């Protein structure tokens, strides 16, 4: 991989080279004609021509997977964290209306296992390919004494592009606008420190436990569910210029993230009308956690929000539903500054 | 910081917000008119207009600081690792002829200390400002159970730009060309696992020890010396189109990195004519490490290599010296495939 530099670890060069060998084909399948470099060069090269975009603006974001990685190391299942990371990053720049261009990853561990590193990168490459994003660089660092055996920290950086006049920044949001939620696929990549504490430490479950609430799935299955990518679902709304604000519901939940895009003088009433998925209520019940606190840590089933004009709500619903977005009404913009929930707390 | 999202940690939000507050002014001082976002948005926005570059190519690289971070946590001195990271990344894309545009960072720890995180980011911001690079995003992740108290992992991603016809990739290197070395400022960010093992575990030194070989400096001073940035030194050679190949000497040393840019059929003879700095010979002596092995782990005093035509060698020397590059002759390109050292091993 361009820039992937096992030598910096100074440790097990042979294992590093074995990992690169295994990653090569999956990484190269993410390339397109704009990628001018191959694995092993110092930097990844990506041609900066943006046909059809008169005033291109690059949108960049760095993120990690958090302690969801502990669930991966507990179970030895590293196949999904790569997609978690890529999808999280794609969603983060989608908030400003950007299409992904390229991605770079960082994997750190105490002792490198070529199979594990390759599995993680293959997961990233697969998710990149799905959204037309090239995986042009990465670094795998072996840092003895920094990480417990089996622990891998994984972070990534995405760069995308948006036409300057099409940037979505929420500044045009006004009271009366409607908030449409899109189903999440689970916890995504947030709240895992609390979830693990409740499920494993407090309730004494194991990754293989099958609590009735999960309908036959194991705890590990539920916790490792891949962070959903909202790019395809939201693109039609962007193309019609109907998104007044977009919000990726990461750590901090709906209240913590929605406030990041609301202009001064605007608040929101959230109607938690959608069915909160059972994994959330299981954590809530087993941990004795108040709904109010749950909402500030977890996405509660709403992984992405789209703020639209009241009179385009029906059209946006159709666009989102037809693109497989699984939309539901999630509330309204109001005058004021806070984020409130309608109805009584359960 | 754009995209800096303490909420993803789900842990100490107040401490995270305190850290952001402290970072703000230093981060904003890296901004320029091409930066369209401010701290706190989901992605960092950077206008993709490249005046004077007809066919712009983005060059991106991700890297970490490795176990140099252990020296920072041993001593509580976190002020320099940020510059280490930025300069490492700047040098990596300089290899292909790129000027830096923007940078994003990732900081992970077990328990966030706002002062430490802010100190690390201030170091990055300062190094970014020096080379005209905007710090447009970052993520600070608090991951309980992943990191020992005081340990911080730090990684970063840089994106720069180069005109397509000016990309330096070493493909035009031919036998007879000359290799010019540029002084390193110390170990840079490579070989710290071995250096710590030798100095601390084997020789029983402490960070405060002042071995005579270091001329009064402490071991910590020597180990924390900031990774040098070669951008200003090399730019004049790039502007005159005289660089046939460029090489950042990271982990793997001169042999491991030079081979990354040599075309098939080319090898090199390295004349280690420059004075190897005392920190390297101290590690060599205390560890009883063969020079051959030292050269494959450490930069040995040559942090960056410039391959030039024989008849432009004198001109390049002048350009590099006048720009403060501290150049020395480092060898020649030969026919063949290997990297050899001239003269006897010391």
Interface residues (C-beta under 8 A of the other chain):
Chain A: X2 X3 X5 X6 X7 X8 X9 X10 X11 X13 X36 X40 X41 X42 X43 X44 X45 X46 X47 X48 X49 X50 X55 X56 X57 X58 X59 X60 X61 X62 X63 X64 X66 X67 X69 X70 X92 X93 X95 X96 X98 X102 X104 X105 X106 X108 X136 X137 X138 X139 X141 X143 X144 X145 X146 X147 X148 X151 X153 X155 X157 X159 X160 X161 X164 X167 X169 X189 X190 X191 X192 X193 X194 X248 X250 X251 X252 X256 X257 X260 X297
Chain B: X2 X3 X5 X6 X7 X8 X9 X10 X11 X13 X36 X40 X41 X42 X43 X44 X45 X46 X47 X48 X49 X50 X55 X56 X57 X58 X59 X60 X61 X62 X63 X64 X66 X67 X69 X70 X92 X93 X95 X96 X98 X102 X104 X105 X106 X108 X136 X137 X138 X139 X141 X143 X144 X145 X146 X147 X148 X151 X153 X155 X157 X159 X160 X161 X164 X167 X169 X189 X190 X191 X192 X193 X194 X248 X250 X251 X252 X256 X257 X260 X297
